[in-house]
């Protein structure tokens, strides 16, 4: 049988065609890679995203204050507490939130013959959904909104601050006990309610009230630049302020202290108030402010650990 002849030119053409085809496939693949969304491995896209905040989760709010701090802020009438009553008062009641990585809170209350004290803690983790604004910057914006709403004068300003003395406002005429339901369904802190600490008719400690609402020395302390006036606080987180309001209404007399501070992308709000059963004796501002300020420093240090 005669053999077929081998044609070198045809073989060269086939080889050249295969090489061209492979080159075309490689070029198409490289082009496809460059057409991605730019989110992965793109230095330009990464540089456009602002810095995330330090905090990605939040602690359990009721466990943050030290037990000794709570005992100091929620004093009784000197009567001993049973373990169950102590846990009910100092254990706190956690706020119900839908995302505990974004917001947590806790409430405490204690009633005595002299009145009722409430302590509320709210902790919010701020997340910026604008890639050009960092979490910290967004948290600072929200903090400044609270500061302006409270009419806190700038630290270097002589602008008169809102008076912390008696007012005729009807705000909060009802005692804020609606949110302080205990685990057994009873209300803590309601006037005339069951005393959680089994208190008897003990006298009010003199250090907890101010007998004269019109004392000139007291008025000057609340004036612009006074030591008890609403003001910016130094040394607490990245930014902080304190507000003090004394409210006299038909339902009772109470002084409300609010401390708000920011640390990175977390904003903490402390509300501490004392209701007096004797309308002629006003809750003392100095004591309440000192205790609220001390708690703020304690929480700021705890969050920074």
C-alpha positions as CSV (number, residue, x, y, z in Angstrom):
1,X,0.0,0.0,0.0
2,X,1.4,3.4,-0.9
3,X,2.1,5.7,2.0
4,X,0.6,9.2,2.3
5,X,3.0,11.9,1.8
6,X,3.8,14.3,4.7
7,X,3.3,18.0,4.0
8,X,5.4,20.2,6.3
9,X,3.7,23.4,5.3
10,X,0.3,22.2,6.5
11,X,1.7,21.2,9.9
12,X,3.1,24.6,10.4
13,X,-0.2,26.3,9.6
14,X,-2.0,24.2,12.2
15,X,0.6,25.0,14.8
16,X,0.3,28.7,14.1
17,X,-3.5,28.6,14.4
18,X,-3.4,26.8,17.8
19,X,-0.9,29.4,19.2
20,X,-3.0,32.3,18.0
21,X,-6.1,30.7,19.6
22,X,-4.4,30.3,23.0
23,X,-3.1,33.8,22.9
24,X,-6.6,35.1,22.3
25,X,-8.0,33.2,25.3
26,X,-5.4,34.4,27.6
27,X,-6.1,38.0,26.6
28,X,-9.8,37.6,27.2
29,X,-9.3,36.2,30.6
30,X,-7.1,39.1,31.7
31,X,-9.7,41.6,30.5
32,X,-12.5,39.9,32.4
33,X,-10.5,40.1,35.7
34,X,-10.1,43.8,35.4
35,X,-13.9,44.2,35.1
36,X,-14.7,43.3,38.8
37,X,-16.6,45.4,41.3
38,X,-13.4,46.8,42.8
39,X,-14.3,45.7,46.4
40,X,-11.8,43.0,46.7
41,X,-8.1,43.7,46.3
42,X,-8.7,47.2,45.0
43,X,-6.5,49.7,46.9
44,X,-8.5,52.6,45.6
45,X,-11.8,51.3,46.9
46,X,-10.2,50.3,50.2
47,X,-8.9,53.8,50.7
48,X,-12.3,55.3,50.2
49,X,-13.8,53.5,53.3
50,X,-13.6,55.4,56.6
51,X,-12.0,53.9,59.7
52,X,-14.3,51.6,61.6
53,X,-14.9,52.2,65.3
54,X,-13.0,50.5,68.1
55,X,-16.1,48.7,69.5
56,X,-17.8,46.0,67.5
57,X,-19.9,44.6,70.4
58,X,-21.3,45.9,73.7
59,X,-21.0,44.6,77.3
60,X,-23.9,43.5,79.4
61,X,-25.1,46.8,80.9
62,X,-26.4,45.6,84.3
63,X,-23.0,44.1,85.1
64,X,-20.9,47.2,84.4
65,X,-21.2,49.3,87.6
66,X,-19.4,47.8,90.6
67,X,-21.7,46.6,93.4
68,X,-20.1,49.1,95.8
69,X,-20.9,51.9,93.4
70,X,-24.6,50.9,93.3
71,X,-24.8,50.7,97.0
72,X,-23.4,54.2,97.3
73,X,-25.8,55.6,94.6
74,X,-28.9,53.8,95.9
75,X,-28.6,54.2,99.7
76,X,-31.2,52.8,102.1
77,X,-32.5,53.7,105.6
78,X,-29.8,51.7,107.4
79,X,-31.9,48.5,107.5
80,X,-30.2,45.3,106.5
81,X,-31.2,43.7,103.2
82,X,-31.9,40.1,102.6
83,X,-29.9,38.5,99.7
84,X,-33.1,38.4,97.6
85,X,-33.8,42.1,98.2
86,X,-30.2,43.0,97.5
87,X,-30.2,41.1,94.2
88,X,-33.5,42.7,93.3
89,X,-32.2,46.3,93.9
90,X,-28.5,46.0,92.8
91,X,-29.0,43.4,90.0
92,X,-30.9,45.9,87.9
93,X,-33.4,45.3,85.2
94,X,-32.0,45.0,81.7
95,X,-33.7,47.0,78.9
96,X,-35.2,45.0,76.1
97,X,-33.4,45.8,72.8
98,X,-33.5,44.1,69.4
99,X,-29.8,44.1,68.9
100,X,-27.5,43.9,71.9
101,X,-24.5,44.6,69.8
102,X,-25.9,48.0,69.0
103,X,-27.7,49.1,72.1
104,X,-28.0,47.9,75.7
105,X,-29.3,49.4,78.9
106,X,-30.2,48.8,82.6
107,X,-32.3,50.4,85.3
108,X,-32.1,50.4,89.1
109,X,-34.4,51.9,91.7
110,X,-34.6,52.1,95.5
111,X,-37.3,53.6,97.6
112,X,-36.9,54.8,101.2
113,X,-38.9,56.9,103.6
114,X,-37.0,59.9,102.3
115,X,-37.9,59.3,98.7
116,X,-36.8,57.3,95.7
117,X,-33.6,57.2,93.7
118,X,-33.5,55.9,90.1
119,X,-30.4,55.1,88.0
120,X,-30.6,54.4,84.3
121,X,-27.8,53.4,82.0
122,X,-28.0,53.5,78.2
123,X,-25.1,52.4,75.9
124,X,-25.3,52.9,72.2
125,X,-22.7,51.6,69.6
126,X,-22.7,53.9,66.6
127,X,-22.1,52.6,63.1
128,X,-21.7,54.9,60.1
129,X,-23.3,53.7,56.9
130,X,-21.5,56.5,54.9
131,X,-18.2,55.2,53.7
132,X,-16.8,58.7,53.8
133,X,-17.6,59.2,57.5
134,X,-15.9,57.0,60.2
135,X,-17.9,55.4,63.1
136,X,-16.1,57.8,65.5
137,X,-17.1,60.9,63.5
138,X,-20.7,59.7,63.3
139,X,-20.7,59.1,67.1
140,X,-19.3,62.6,67.7
141,X,-22.1,64.1,65.5
142,X,-24.8,62.3,67.6
143,X,-23.0,63.3,70.9
144,X,-23.0,67.0,69.8
145,X,-26.7,66.7,69.0
146,X,-27.4,65.6,72.6
147,X,-25.1,68.4,73.9
148,X,-26.9,71.1,72.0
149,X,-30.3,69.7,73.0
150,X,-29.2,70.0,76.7
151,X,-28.1,73.6,76.0
152,X,-24.7,73.0,77.5
153,X,-22.4,76.1,77.0
154,X,-19.0,75.5,75.4
155,X,-16.2,75.0,77.9
156,X,-14.6,78.3,77.0
157,X,-17.8,80.3,76.8
158,X,-19.4,82.6,79.3
159,X,-22.8,82.0,77.9
160,X,-25.3,81.5,80.7
161,X,-26.4,77.9,81.1
162,X,-29.9,76.7,81.8
163,X,-30.8,77.2,85.5
164,X,-30.6,74.1,87.6
165,X,-32.7,75.6,90.3
166,X,-36.4,75.1,90.9
167,X,-38.7,75.3,87.8
168,X,-42.4,75.2,87.2
169,X,-42.2,72.8,84.4
170,X,-44.7,70.0,84.3
171,X,-42.4,67.7,82.5
172,X,-42.1,64.3,84.1
173,X,-45.0,65.0,86.5
174,X,-45.4,61.3,87.0
175,X,-42.6,59.6,88.8
176,X,-40.5,57.6,86.2
177,X,-41.4,54.2,87.6
178,X,-43.1,52.8,84.5
179,X,-39.9,51.3,83.1
180,X,-38.7,49.9,86.5
181,X,-40.8,46.7,86.8
182,X,-39.1,44.1,88.7
183,X,-38.9,40.4,87.8
184,X,-42.0,39.6,89.9
185,X,-44.1,42.2,88.1
186,X,-44.1,44.8,90.9
187,X,-43.0,48.4,90.3
188,X,-39.9,49.6,92.0
189,X,-39.7,53.2,93.2
190,X,-43.4,54.1,93.2
191,X,-44.4,56.4,96.0
192,X,-46.2,54.6,98.7
193,X,-45.3,51.2,97.3
194,X,-43.7,48.3,99.0
195,X,-40.3,49.2,100.4
196,X,-37.7,46.9,98.8
197,X,-35.3,47.2,101.7
198,X,-37.8,46.8,104.5
199,X,-37.2,50.4,105.5
200,X,-38.7,51.9,108.6
201,X,-39.5,55.6,109.3
202,X,-35.8,56.6,109.6
203,X,-34.7,60.1,109.3
204,X,-33.4,61.4,106.0
205,X,-29.6,61.7,106.0
206,X,-28.7,65.4,106.1
207,X,-26.2,65.1,103.2
208,X,-28.9,64.1,100.7
209,X,-31.1,67.2,100.7
210,X,-30.8,71.0,100.6
211,X,-33.2,72.7,103.1
212,X,-33.3,76.1,101.3
213,X,-34.1,76.4,97.6
214,X,-33.3,80.1,97.6
215,X,-30.0,80.1,99.3
216,X,-27.8,82.8,97.6
217,X,-24.7,80.6,97.8
218,X,-26.6,77.8,96.1
219,X,-27.8,80.2,93.4
220,X,-24.3,81.4,92.6
221,X,-23.1,77.8,92.3
222,X,-25.6,77.2,89.5
223,X,-24.9,80.5,87.7
224,X,-22.7,80.7,84.6
225,X,-19.4,79.1,85.2
226,X,-20.5,77.9,88.7
227,X,-19.2,74.6,90.0
228,X,-22.7,73.0,89.8
229,X,-23.9,74.5,86.5
230,X,-24.5,72.3,83.5
231,X,-21.1,72.0,81.9
232,X,-18.6,70.2,79.7
233,X,-16.7,67.5,81.7
234,X,-13.0,66.9,81.3
235,X,-11.3,63.6,81.7
236,X,-14.3,61.4,80.8
237,X,-13.9,59.5,77.5
238,X,-13.4,61.5,74.4
239,X,-16.1,64.0,75.2
240,X,-18.6,64.4,78.0
241,X,-21.1,66.8,79.6
242,X,-23.2,67.0,82.7
243,X,-26.7,68.5,83.0
244,X,-28.6,69.2,86.3
245,X,-32.3,69.9,86.5
246,X,-34.5,70.5,89.6
247,X,-38.2,70.0,88.8
248,X,-40.9,71.1,91.2
249,X,-44.3,69.9,90.2
250,X,-47.5,68.9,91.9
251,X,-46.5,65.2,91.8
252,X,-43.3,65.7,93.7
253,X,-39.9,67.3,93.8
254,X,-37.0,65.6,92.0
255,X,-33.5,66.5,90.8
256,X,-32.3,64.8,87.6
257,X,-28.6,64.5,86.8
258,X,-27.6,63.4,83.3
259,X,-24.1,62.6,82.2
260,X,-23.4,61.8,78.6
261,X,-20.0,60.7,77.3
262,X,-18.5,59.3,74.1
263,X,-15.6,56.9,73.8
264,X,-14.7,56.1,70.2
265,X,-18.0,54.9,68.6
266,X,-19.9,54.3,71.8
267,X,-22.2,56.9,73.5
268,X,-23.1,56.3,77.2
269,X,-25.9,58.1,78.9
270,X,-26.3,58.0,82.7
271,X,-29.5,59.4,84.2
272,X,-29.6,59.6,88.0
273,X,-32.4,61.2,89.9
274,X,-33.7,61.6,93.4
275,X,-37.4,62.2,94.4
276,X,-38.1,63.8,97.7
277,X,-41.2,63.0,99.7
278,X,-40.8,66.3,101.6
279,X,-41.3,69.2,99.1
280,X,-39.6,71.7,101.5
281,X,-36.3,69.8,101.3
282,X,-34.7,69.6,97.9
283,X,-32.4,66.9,96.7
284,X,-28.8,68.1,97.0
285,X,-27.1,68.7,93.7
286,X,-23.5,68.3,94.8
287,X,-23.9,64.8,96.1
288,X,-25.9,63.6,93.0
289,X,-23.5,65.2,90.6
290,X,-20.4,63.8,92.3
291,X,-21.9,60.3,92.2
292,X,-23.0,60.4,88.6
293,X,-19.6,61.9,87.6
294,X,-17.8,59.1,89.4
295,X,-19.9,56.4,87.7
296,X,-19.1,57.9,84.3
297,X,-15.4,57.8,85.0
298,X,-15.7,54.2,86.2
299,X,-17.6,53.1,83.1
300,X,-15.3,55.0,80.7
301,X,-12.3,53.1,82.3
302,X,-14.1,49.8,82.1
303,X,-15.0,50.3,78.4
304,X,-11.4,51.2,77.6
305,X,-9.9,48.0,79.1
